[in-house]
């Protein structure tokens, strides 16, 4: 975020509102006897079919506000990655809902925005590093899948 263009007091007020939303979505409901908390996002995710999509839509608001606050593209992509991981994993019945309660993408994203306001270059660099790591992991997985597909096809052709 460009500190010359942003009013720090305005950013702080906006971040407080985003904190409140992240708390509501990720931590507002205590689980008795566990010391753990979940939020409305995890409960919404229990609704088959539309719950995870609705949760991702609510989570996207924080990403949009991050863009409005001037977060750099690497930070915004990392925020989208956090929401995407939660949405994709949340689509798995029950286990995905447990993951959703643990991952807390909204809380992660607001903390990332706070770091971006305090130290924009550091937040951008760390986000870029995470994105490069995820891309590298995806390339390794896709390469492995391609090799396995080739070997399976080769074995199939050899069997004929």
TIVO-2410 file (N, C-alpha, C; in nm, 3 decimals):
# residues 160
REC num residu      c1      c2      c3 atome chaine
REC   1      X   0.085  -0.116   0.000     N      A
REC   1      X   0.000   0.000   0.000    CA      A
REC   1      X   0.089   0.122   0.000     C      A
REC   2      X   0.055   0.216  -0.080     N      A
REC   2      X   0.132   0.339  -0.087    CA      A
REC   2      X   0.091   0.430   0.027     C      A
REC   3      X   0.183   0.450   0.121     N      A
REC   3      X   0.152   0.529   0.240    CA      A
REC   3      X   0.123   0.675   0.207     C      A
REC   4      X   0.178   0.724   0.094     N      A
REC   4      X   0.154   0.863   0.057    CA      A
REC   4      X   0.009   0.883   0.012     C      A
REC   5      X  -0.052   0.779  -0.044     N      A
REC   5      X  -0.187   0.792  -0.096    CA      A
REC   5      X  -0.293   0.754   0.007     C      A
REC   6      X  -0.260   0.673   0.106     N      A
REC   6      X  -0.358   0.624   0.202    CA      A
REC   6      X  -0.348   0.702   0.332     C      A
REC   7      X  -0.461   0.732   0.388     N      A
REC   7      X  -0.467   0.794   0.521    CA      A
REC   7      X  -0.458   0.681   0.623     C      A
REC   8      X  -0.352   0.676   0.704     N      A
REC   8      X  -0.337   0.566   0.801    CA      A
REC   8      X  -0.456   0.553   0.895     C      A
REC   9      X  -0.516   0.664   0.934     N      A
REC   9      X  -0.632   0.658   1.024    CA      A
REC   9      X  -0.750   0.591   0.953     C      A
REC  10      X  -0.768   0.623   0.825     N      A
REC  10      X  -0.877   0.560   0.749    CA      A
REC  10      X  -0.851   0.411   0.733     C      A
REC  11      X  -0.725   0.375   0.705     N      A
REC  11      X  -0.691   0.233   0.691    CA      A
REC  11      X  -0.718   0.159   0.821     C      A
REC  12      X  -0.685   0.221   0.934     N      A
REC  12      X  -0.707   0.158   1.064    CA      A
REC  12      X  -0.855   0.134   1.088     C      A
REC  13      X  -0.938   0.233   1.055     N      A
REC  13      X  -1.083   0.217   1.071    CA      A
REC  13      X  -1.138   0.108   0.981     C      A
REC  14      X  -1.092   0.104   0.857     N      A
REC  14      X  -1.136   0.000   0.764    CA      A
REC  14      X  -1.091  -0.138   0.813     C      A
REC  15      X  -0.969  -0.145   0.864     N      A
REC  15      X  -0.918  -0.273   0.914    CA      A
REC  15      X  -0.995  -0.318   1.038     C      A
REC  16      X  -1.038  -0.225   1.122     N      A
REC  16      X  -1.121  -0.263   1.238    CA      A
REC  16      X  -1.252  -0.326   1.192     C      A
REC  17      X  -1.312  -0.268   1.089     N      A
REC  17      X  -1.437  -0.326   1.036    CA      A
REC  17      X  -1.412  -0.464   0.977     C      A
REC  18      X  -1.300  -0.480   0.908     N      A
REC  18      X  -1.267  -0.610   0.851    CA      A
REC  18      X  -1.234  -0.711   0.961     C      A
REC  19      X  -1.170  -0.663   1.069     N      A
REC  19      X  -1.145  -0.750   1.186    CA      A
REC  19      X  -1.276  -0.803   1.241     C      A
REC  20      X  -1.375  -0.715   1.253     N      A
REC  20      X  -1.505  -0.755   1.307    CA      A
REC  20      X  -1.570  -0.859   1.217     C      A
REC  21      X  -1.563  -0.840   1.086     N      A
REC  21      X  -1.620  -0.936   0.992    CA      A
REC  21      X  -1.546  -1.070   0.999     C      A
REC  22      X  -1.412  -1.064   1.003     N      A
REC  22      X  -1.334  -1.188   1.012    CA      A
REC  22      X  -1.365  -1.262   1.141     C      A
REC  23      X  -1.381  -1.189   1.251     N      A
REC  23      X  -1.416  -1.251   1.379    CA      A
REC  23      X  -1.552  -1.320   1.368     C      A
REC  24      X  -1.649  -1.253   1.310     N      A
REC  24      X  -1.782  -1.311   1.294    CA      A
REC  24      X  -1.777  -1.437   1.208     C      A
REC  25      X  -1.700  -1.433   1.100     N      A
REC  25      X  -1.694  -1.547   1.008    CA      A
REC  25      X  -1.607  -1.661   1.057     C      A
REC  26      X  -1.504  -1.632   1.140     N      A
REC  26      X  -1.407  -1.736   1.175    CA      A
REC  26      X  -1.399  -1.772   1.323     C      A
REC  27      X  -1.438  -1.685   1.415     N      A
REC  27      X  -1.410  -1.710   1.557    CA      A
REC  27      X  -1.522  -1.674   1.653     C      A
REC  28      X  -1.638  -1.641   1.607     N      A
REC  28      X  -1.740  -1.584   1.695    CA      A
REC  28      X  -1.814  -1.685   1.783     C      A
REC  29      X  -1.801  -1.813   1.757     N      A
REC  29      X  -1.879  -1.914   1.830    CA      A
REC  29      X  -1.785  -2.006   1.906     C      A
REC  30      X  -1.786  -2.000   2.040     N      A
REC  30      X  -1.700  -2.091   2.117    CA      A
REC  30      X  -1.756  -2.233   2.113     C      A
REC  31      X  -1.666  -2.330   2.108     N      A
REC  31      X  -1.705  -2.470   2.116    CA      A
REC  31      X  -1.687  -2.512   2.262     C      A
REC  32      X  -1.796  -2.539   2.332     N      A
REC  32      X  -1.787  -2.567   2.476    CA      A
REC  32      X  -1.688  -2.680   2.509     C      A
REC  33      X  -1.607  -2.655   2.611     N      A
REC  33      X  -1.516  -2.757   2.661    CA      A
REC  33      X  -1.389  -2.777   2.581     C      A
REC  34      X  -1.371  -2.700   2.472     N      A
REC  34      X  -1.254  -2.724   2.388    CA      A
REC  34      X  -1.156  -2.606   2.387     C      A
REC  35      X  -1.202  -2.489   2.419     N      A
REC  35      X  -1.117  -2.372   2.407    CA      A
REC  35      X  -1.100  -2.327   2.262     C      A
REC  36      X  -1.168  -2.392   2.171     N      A
REC  36      X  -1.162  -2.359   2.027    CA      A
REC  36      X  -1.284  -2.276   1.990     C      A
REC  37      X  -1.272  -2.205   1.879     N      A
REC  37      X  -1.382  -2.124   1.830    CA      A
REC  37      X  -1.400  -2.148   1.681     C      A
REC  38      X  -1.522  -2.137   1.636     N      A
REC  38      X  -1.553  -2.140   1.493    CA      A
REC  38      X  -1.636  -2.016   1.464     C      A
REC  39      X  -1.666  -1.995   1.340     N      A
REC  39      X  -1.747  -1.880   1.304    CA      A
REC  39      X  -1.860  -1.920   1.212     C      A
REC  40      X  -1.931  -1.819   1.167     N      A
REC  40      X  -2.045  -1.844   1.079    CA      A
REC  40      X  -2.004  -1.911   0.949     C      A
REC  41      X  -1.882  -1.883   0.902     N      A
REC  41      X  -1.834  -1.943   0.777    CA      A
REC  41      X  -1.836  -2.096   0.786     C      A
REC  42      X  -1.790  -2.150   0.898     N      A
REC  42      X  -1.789  -2.297   0.914    CA      A
REC  42      X  -1.931  -2.351   0.922     C      A
REC  43      X  -2.021  -2.277   0.986     N      A
REC  43      X  -2.160  -2.323   0.997    CA      A
REC  43      X  -2.232  -2.313   0.863     C      A
REC  44      X  -2.208  -2.204   0.790     N      A
REC  44      X  -2.268  -2.188   0.657    CA      A
REC  44      X  -2.221  -2.301   0.566     C      A
REC  45      X  -2.095  -2.341   0.581     N      A
REC  45      X  -2.038  -2.446   0.498    CA      A
REC  45      X  -2.105  -2.581   0.517     C      A
REC  46      X  -2.179  -2.598   0.625     N      A
REC  46      X  -2.251  -2.724   0.648    CA      A
REC  46      X  -2.372  -2.740   0.556     C      A
REC  47      X  -2.419  -2.630   0.498     N      A
REC  47      X  -2.535  -2.636   0.409    CA      A
REC  47      X  -2.489  -2.694   0.275     C      A
REC  48      X  -2.541  -2.811   0.238     N      A
REC  48      X  -2.495  -2.876   0.114    CA      A
REC  48      X  -2.522  -2.791  -0.010     C      A
REC  49      X  -2.426  -2.793  -0.099     N      A
REC  49      X  -2.445  -2.727  -0.228    CA      A
REC  49      X  -2.411  -2.580  -0.230     C      A
REC  50      X  -2.470  -2.500  -0.143     N      A
REC  50      X  -2.452  -2.356  -0.150    CA      A
REC  50      X  -2.370  -2.298  -0.035     C      A
REC  51      X  -2.351  -2.374   0.071     N      A
REC  51      X  -2.284  -2.322   0.189    CA      A
REC  51      X  -2.143  -2.275   0.163     C      A
REC  52      X  -2.064  -2.357   0.096     N      A
REC  52      X  -1.924  -2.320   0.070    CA      A
REC  52      X  -1.915  -2.203  -0.028     C      A
REC  53      X  -2.005  -2.200  -0.126     N      A
REC  53      X  -2.006  -2.088  -0.221    CA      A
REC  53      X  -2.043  -1.958  -0.149     C      A
REC  54      X  -2.140  -1.965  -0.060     N      A
REC  54      X  -2.180  -1.845   0.016    CA      A
REC  54      X  -2.066  -1.800   0.105     C      A
REC  55      X  -1.997  -1.894   0.169     N      A
REC  55      X  -1.883  -1.859   0.253    CA      A
REC  55      X  -1.772  -1.794   0.173     C      A
REC  56      X  -1.745  -1.847   0.054     N      A
REC  56      X  -1.641  -1.790  -0.032    CA      A
REC  56      X  -1.680  -1.649  -0.077     C      A
REC  57      X  -1.808  -1.629  -0.104     N      A
REC  57      X  -1.854  -1.497  -0.144    CA      A
REC  57      X  -1.835  -1.395  -0.030     C      A
REC  58      X  -1.870  -1.435   0.092     N      A
REC  58      X  -1.850  -1.347   0.207    CA      A
REC  58      X  -1.701  -1.320   0.229     C      A
REC  59      X  -1.619  -1.421   0.213     N      A
REC  59      X  -1.474  -1.406   0.230    CA      A
REC  59      X  -1.415  -1.315   0.123     C      A
REC  60      X  -1.474  -1.317   0.005     N      A
REC  60      X  -1.425  -1.234  -0.106    CA      A
REC  60      X  -1.438  -1.086  -0.076     C      A
REC  61      X  -1.532  -1.049   0.009     N      A
REC  61      X  -1.548  -0.909   0.046    CA      A
REC  61      X  -1.419  -0.854   0.107     C      A
REC  62      X  -1.354  -0.934   0.189     N      A
REC  62      X  -1.229  -0.891   0.252    CA      A
REC  62      X  -1.121  -0.871   0.146     C      A
REC  63      X  -1.119  -0.957   0.046     N      A
REC  63      X  -1.021  -0.943  -0.063    CA      A
REC  63      X  -1.048  -0.814  -0.141     C      A
REC  64      X  -1.175  -0.788  -0.170     N      A
REC  64      X  -1.212  -0.666  -0.243    CA      A
REC  64      X  -1.171  -0.542  -0.162     C      A
REC  65      X  -1.194  -0.546  -0.032     N      A
REC  65      X  -1.154  -0.433   0.052    CA      A
REC  65      X  -1.001  -0.419   0.055     C      A
REC  66      X  -0.931  -0.531   0.050     N      A
REC  66      X  -0.785  -0.524   0.042    CA      A
REC  66      X  -0.741  -0.453  -0.085     C      A
REC  67      X  -0.808  -0.481  -0.194     N      A
REC  67      X  -0.776  -0.413  -0.320    CA      A
REC  67      X  -0.807  -0.265  -0.308     C      A
REC  68      X  -0.918  -0.233  -0.246     N      A
REC  68      X  -0.957  -0.093  -0.227    CA      A
REC  68      X  -0.857  -0.019  -0.138     C      A
REC  69      X  -0.800  -0.091  -0.043     N      A
REC  69      X  -0.698  -0.032   0.045    CA      A
REC  69      X  -0.564  -0.016  -0.026     C      A
REC  70      X  -0.551  -0.076  -0.144     N      A
REC  70      X  -0.428  -0.062  -0.222    CA      A
REC  70      X  -0.326  -0.172  -0.202     C      A
REC  71      X  -0.369  -0.288  -0.155     N      A
REC  71      X  -0.277  -0.400  -0.137    CA      A
REC  71      X  -0.216  -0.438  -0.273     C      A
REC  72      X  -0.087  -0.470  -0.275     N      A
REC  72      X  -0.022  -0.507  -0.401    CA      A
REC  72      X  -0.077  -0.639  -0.456     C      A
REC  73      X  -0.061  -0.661  -0.587     N      A
REC  73      X  -0.115  -0.782  -0.650    CA      A
REC  73      X  -0.071  -0.912  -0.583     C      A
REC  74      X   0.054  -0.923  -0.540     N      A
REC  74      X   0.100  -1.047  -0.476    CA      A
REC  74      X   0.021  -1.075  -0.349     C      A
REC  75      X  -0.008  -0.970  -0.272     N      A
REC  75      X  -0.084  -0.987  -0.148    CA      A
REC  75      X  -0.228  -1.026  -0.181     C      A
REC  76      X  -0.287  -0.962  -0.281     N      A
REC  76      X  -0.425  -0.996  -0.320    CA      A
REC  76      X  -0.434  -1.140  -0.371     C      A
REC  77      X  -0.335  -1.182  -0.448     N      A
REC  77      X  -0.336  -1.321  -0.497    CA      A
REC  77      X  -0.323  -1.419  -0.381     C      A
REC  78      X  -0.242  -1.384  -0.283     N      A
REC  78      X  -0.230  -1.472  -0.165    CA      A
REC  78      X  -0.361  -1.477  -0.089     C      A
REC  79      X  -0.431  -1.365  -0.081     N      A
REC  79      X  -0.561  -1.363  -0.014    CA      A
REC  79      X  -0.661  -1.450  -0.091     C      A
REC  80      X  -0.660  -1.438  -0.224     N      A
REC  80      X  -0.748  -1.522  -0.307    CA      A
REC  80      X  -0.712  -1.669  -0.288     C      A
REC  81      X  -0.583  -1.699  -0.279     N      A
REC  81      X  -0.540  -1.837  -0.254    CA      A
REC  81      X  -0.595  -1.887  -0.121     C      A
REC  82      X  -0.589  -1.805  -0.016     N      A
REC  82      X  -0.643  -1.845   0.115    CA      A
REC  82      X  -0.792  -1.878   0.105     C      A
REC  83      X  -0.868  -1.793   0.036     N      A
REC  83      X  -1.012  -1.817   0.020    CA      A
REC  83      X  -1.035  -1.940  -0.068     C      A
REC  84      X  -0.956  -1.954  -0.173     N      A
REC  84      X  -0.972  -2.069  -0.263    CA      A
REC  84      X  -0.943  -2.201  -0.194     C      A
REC  85      X  -0.836  -2.205  -0.114     N      A
REC  85      X  -0.803  -2.327  -0.040    CA      A
REC  85      X  -0.920  -2.364   0.052     C      A
REC  86      X  -0.973  -2.265   0.122     N      A
REC  86      X  -1.084  -2.290   0.214    CA      A
REC  86      X  -1.208  -2.337   0.138     C      A
REC  87      X  -1.236  -2.276   0.024     N      A
REC  87      X  -1.355  -2.313  -0.054    CA      A
REC  87      X  -1.343  -2.453  -0.113     C      A
REC  88      X  -1.227  -2.485  -0.168     N      A
REC  88      X  -1.209  -2.616  -0.231    CA      A
REC  88      X  -1.208  -2.726  -0.125     C      A
REC  89      X  -1.133  -2.705  -0.018     N      A
REC  89      X  -1.129  -2.806   0.088    CA      A
REC  89      X  -1.265  -2.817   0.156     C      A
REC  90      X  -1.334  -2.704   0.171     N      A
REC  90      X  -1.465  -2.704   0.235    CA      A
REC  90      X  -1.570  -2.781   0.157     C      A
REC  91      X  -1.546  -2.804   0.029     N      A
REC  91      X  -1.641  -2.877  -0.053    CA      A
REC  91      X  -1.645  -3.026  -0.020     C      A
REC  92      X  -1.543  -3.075   0.050     N      A
REC  92      X  -1.540  -3.215   0.092    CA      A
REC  92      X  -1.634  -3.230   0.212     C      A
REC  93      X  -1.735  -3.315   0.202     N      A
REC  93      X  -1.830  -3.327   0.313    CA      A
REC  93      X  -1.763  -3.358   0.447     C      A
REC  94      X  -1.805  -3.292   0.549     N      A
REC  94      X  -1.764  -3.301   0.688    CA      A
REC  94      X  -1.616  -3.270   0.710     C      A
REC  95      X  -1.524  -3.345   0.649     N      A
REC  95      X  -1.381  -3.319   0.668    CA      A
REC  95      X  -1.347  -3.177   0.620     C      A
REC  96      X  -1.410  -3.135   0.514     N      A
REC  96      X  -1.388  -3.000   0.463    CA      A
REC  96      X  -1.436  -2.894   0.560     C      A
REC  97      X  -1.545  -2.923   0.630     N      A
REC  97      X  -1.597  -2.829   0.729    CA      A
REC  97      X  -1.503  -2.819   0.848     C      A
REC  98      X  -1.441  -2.929   0.885     N      A
REC  98      X  -1.341  -2.926   0.992    CA      A
REC  98      X  -1.219  -2.845   0.948     C      A
REC  99      X  -1.178  -2.866   0.823     N      A
REC  99      X  -1.066  -2.789   0.769    CA      A
REC  99      X  -1.100  -2.640   0.769     C      A
REC 100      X  -1.221  -2.606   0.727     N      A
REC 100      X  -1.267  -2.469   0.722    CA      A
REC 100      X  -1.259  -2.404   0.861     C      A
REC 101      X  -1.298  -2.478   0.963     N      A
REC 101      X  -1.294  -2.426   1.101    CA      A
REC 101      X  -1.150  -2.406   1.148     C      A
REC 102      X  -1.057  -2.482   1.093     N      A
REC 102      X  -0.916  -2.470   1.130    CA      A
REC 102      X  -0.843  -2.363   1.047     C      A
REC 103      X  -0.867  -2.357   0.916     N      A
REC 103      X  -0.792  -2.272   0.823    CA      A
REC 103      X  -0.817  -2.124   0.848     C      A
REC 104      X  -0.941  -2.083   0.866     N      A
REC 104      X  -0.979  -1.945   0.900    CA      A
REC 104      X  -0.919  -1.844   0.801     C      A
REC 105      X  -0.959  -1.856   0.675     N      A
REC 105      X  -0.906  -1.769   0.569    CA      A
REC 105      X  -0.930  -1.621   0.596     C      A
REC 106      X  -1.043  -1.588   0.654     N      A
REC 106      X  -1.075  -1.447   0.678    CA      A
REC 106      X  -0.979  -1.385   0.779     C      A
REC 107      X  -0.953  -1.457   0.887     N      A
REC 107      X  -0.859  -1.410   0.988    CA      A
REC 107      X  -0.719  -1.397   0.927     C      A
REC 108      X  -0.679  -1.497   0.847     N      A
REC 108      X  -0.549  -1.491   0.780    CA      A
REC 108      X  -0.539  -1.367   0.691     C      A
REC 109      X  -0.645  -1.342   0.616     N      A
REC 109      X  -0.642  -1.232   0.521    CA      A
REC 109      X  -0.639  -1.095   0.589     C      A
REC 110      X  -0.712  -1.079   0.697     N      A
REC 110      X  -0.708  -0.950   0.767    CA      A
REC 110      X  -0.571  -0.930   0.833     C      A
REC 111      X  -0.513  -1.036   0.888     N      A
REC 111      X  -0.378  -1.025   0.945    CA      A
REC 111      X  -0.277  -0.986   0.836     C      A
REC 112      X  -0.294  -1.045   0.718     N      A
REC 112      X  -0.208  -1.012   0.605    CA      A
REC 112      X  -0.225  -0.865   0.564     C      A
REC 113      X  -0.347  -0.817   0.563     N      A
REC 113      X  -0.370  -0.676   0.532    CA      A
REC 113      X  -0.306  -0.585   0.636     C      A
REC 114      X  -0.314  -0.623   0.763     N      A
REC 114      X  -0.250  -0.543   0.869    CA      A
REC 114      X  -0.099  -0.537   0.846     C      A
REC 115      X  -0.039  -0.652   0.813     N      A
REC 115      X   0.105  -0.653   0.785    CA      A
REC 115      X   0.137  -0.565   0.664     C      A
REC 116      X   0.047  -0.565   0.566     N      A
REC 116      X   0.068  -0.486   0.445    CA      A
REC 116      X   0.064  -0.337   0.477     C      A
REC 117      X  -0.022  -0.297   0.567     N      A
REC 117      X  -0.028  -0.156   0.607    CA      A
REC 117      X   0.099  -0.117   0.682     C      A
REC 118      X   0.146  -0.206   0.772     N      A
REC 118      X   0.266  -0.176   0.853    CA      A
REC 118      X   0.394  -0.183   0.771     C      A
REC 119      X   0.408  -0.288   0.690     N      A
REC 119      X   0.533  -0.310   0.615    CA      A
REC 119      X   0.499  -0.364   0.476     C      A
REC 120      X   0.460  -0.275   0.385     N      A
REC 120      X   0.412  -0.319   0.253    CA      A
REC 120      X   0.512  -0.404   0.175     C      A
REC 121      X   0.639  -0.365   0.178     N      A
REC 121      X   0.739  -0.441   0.100    CA      A
REC 121      X   0.759  -0.581   0.155     C      A
REC 122      X   0.763  -0.593   0.287     N      A
REC 122      X   0.780  -0.725   0.349    CA      A
REC 122      X   0.660  -0.814   0.320     C      A
REC 123      X   0.540  -0.759   0.329     N      A
REC 123      X   0.419  -0.838   0.302    CA      A
REC 123      X   0.414  -0.881   0.156     C      A
REC 124      X   0.455  -0.791   0.066     N      A
REC 124      X   0.456  -0.825  -0.076    CA      A
REC 124      X   0.557  -0.935  -0.103     C      A
REC 125      X   0.677  -0.923  -0.046     N      A
REC 125      X   0.782  -1.025  -0.067    CA      A
REC 125      X   0.739  -1.161  -0.012     C      A
REC 126      X   0.684  -1.164   0.110     N      A
REC 126      X   0.644  -1.292   0.168    CA      A
REC 126      X   0.528  -1.353   0.090     C      A
REC 127      X   0.437  -1.270   0.042     N      A
REC 127      X   0.325  -1.321  -0.038    CA      A
REC 127      X   0.375  -1.376  -0.170     C      A
REC 128      X   0.470  -1.306  -0.230     N      A
REC 128      X   0.528  -1.353  -0.356    CA      A
REC 128      X   0.598  -1.487  -0.335     C      A
REC 129      X   0.669  -1.501  -0.224     N      A
REC 129      X   0.738  -1.627  -0.193    CA      A
REC 129      X   0.636  -1.741  -0.177     C      A
REC 130      X   0.526  -1.715  -0.108     N      A
REC 130      X   0.422  -1.818  -0.091    CA      A
REC 130      X   0.364  -1.855  -0.227     C      A
REC 131      X   0.335  -1.757  -0.309     N      A
REC 131      X   0.277  -1.784  -0.441    CA      A
REC 131      X   0.372  -1.863  -0.529     C      A
REC 132      X   0.500  -1.829  -0.527     N      A
REC 132      X   0.600  -1.904  -0.605    CA      A
REC 132      X   0.609  -2.047  -0.554     C      A
REC 133      X   0.606  -2.065  -0.422     N      A
REC 133      X   0.609  -2.200  -0.365    CA      A
REC 133      X   0.489  -2.283  -0.406     C      A
REC 134      X   0.371  -2.223  -0.402     N      A
REC 134      X   0.250  -2.295  -0.443    CA      A
REC 134      X   0.256  -2.330  -0.591     C      A
REC 135      X   0.302  -2.236  -0.673     N      A
REC 135      X   0.314  -2.262  -0.816    CA      A
REC 135      X   0.414  -2.376  -0.842     C      A
REC 136      X   0.526  -2.375  -0.771     N      A
REC 136      X   0.626  -2.481  -0.786    CA      A
REC 136      X   0.566  -2.616  -0.746     C      A
REC 137      X   0.493  -2.618  -0.636     N      A
REC 137      X   0.429  -2.742  -0.591    CA      A
REC 137      X   0.328  -2.792  -0.695     C      A
REC 138      X   0.250  -2.701  -0.750     N      A
REC 138      X   0.154  -2.740  -0.854    CA      A
REC 138      X   0.224  -2.797  -0.977     C      A
REC 139      X   0.335  -2.735  -1.016     N      A
REC 139      X   0.410  -2.785  -1.131    CA      A
REC 139      X   0.466  -2.924  -1.105     C      A
REC 140      X   0.515  -2.949  -0.983     N      A
REC 140      X   0.566  -3.081  -0.948    CA      A
REC 140      X   0.453  -3.184  -0.952     C      A
REC 141      X   0.338  -3.149  -0.896     N      A
REC 141      X   0.224  -3.241  -0.895    CA      A
REC 141      X   0.177  -3.269  -1.038     C      A
REC 142      X   0.164  -3.164  -1.119     N      A
REC 142      X   0.122  -3.184  -1.258    CA      A
REC 142      X   0.225  -3.264  -1.338     C      A
REC 143      X   0.353  -3.236  -1.314     N      A
REC 143      X   0.458  -3.313  -1.381    CA      A
REC 143      X   0.453  -3.460  -1.342     C      A
REC 144      X   0.433  -3.485  -1.212     N      A
REC 144      X   0.420  -3.623  -1.165    CA      A
REC 144      X   0.300  -3.693  -1.224     C      A
REC 145      X   0.189  -3.621  -1.234     N      A
REC 145      X   0.068  -3.678  -1.294    CA      A
REC 145      X   0.092  -3.709  -1.442     C      A
REC 146      X   0.163  -3.621  -1.512     N      A
REC 146      X   0.192  -3.644  -1.653    CA      A
REC 146      X   0.282  -3.766  -1.671     C      A
REC 147      X   0.382  -3.781  -1.584     N      A
REC 147      X   0.471  -3.898  -1.591    CA      A
REC 147      X   0.392  -4.025  -1.563     C      A
REC 148      X   0.308  -4.024  -1.461     N      A
REC 148      X   0.226  -4.142  -1.430    CA      A
REC 148      X   0.131  -4.175  -1.546     C      A
REC 149      X   0.071  -4.073  -1.606     N      A
REC 149      X  -0.019  -4.097  -1.719    CA      A
REC 149      X   0.059  -4.157  -1.836     C      A
REC 150      X   0.178  -4.105  -1.862     N      A
REC 150      X   0.261  -4.159  -1.970    CA      A
REC 150      X   0.297  -4.304  -1.943     C      A
REC 151      X   0.340  -4.336  -1.820     N      A
REC 151      X   0.376  -4.473  -1.786    CA      A
REC 151      X   0.256  -4.567  -1.794     C      A
REC 152      X   0.139  -4.521  -1.752     N      A
REC 152      X   0.018  -4.602  -1.762    CA      A
REC 152      X  -0.018  -4.627  -1.907     C      A
REC 153      X  -0.008  -4.524  -1.990     N      A
REC 153      X  -0.037  -4.540  -2.132    CA      A
REC 153      X   0.063  -4.633  -2.198     C      A
REC 154      X   0.189  -4.621  -2.160     N      A
REC 154      X   0.293  -4.706  -2.215    CA      A
REC 154      X   0.268  -4.853  -2.176     C      A
REC 155      X   0.228  -4.876  -2.051     N      A
REC 155      X   0.198  -5.012  -2.007    CA      A
REC 155      X   0.075  -5.067  -2.080     C      A
REC 156      X  -0.022  -4.983  -2.103     N      A
REC 156      X  -0.144  -5.025  -2.174    CA      A
REC 156      X  -0.113  -5.063  -2.317     C      A
REC 157      X  -0.033  -4.979  -2.384     N      A
REC 157      X   0.006  -5.007  -2.523    CA      A
REC 157      X   0.092  -5.135  -2.527     C      A
REC 158      X   0.178  -5.151  -2.430     N      A
REC 158      X   0.263  -5.271  -2.424    CA      A
REC 158      X   0.183  -5.397  -2.401     C      A
REC 159      X   0.072  -5.386  -2.330     N      A
REC 159      X  -0.012  -5.501  -2.301    CA      A
REC 159      X  -0.094  -5.544  -2.422     C      A
REC 160      X  -0.112  -5.452  -2.517     N      A
REC 160      X  -0.191  -5.484  -2.638    CA      A
REC 160      X  -0.102  -5.550  -2.734     C      A
***
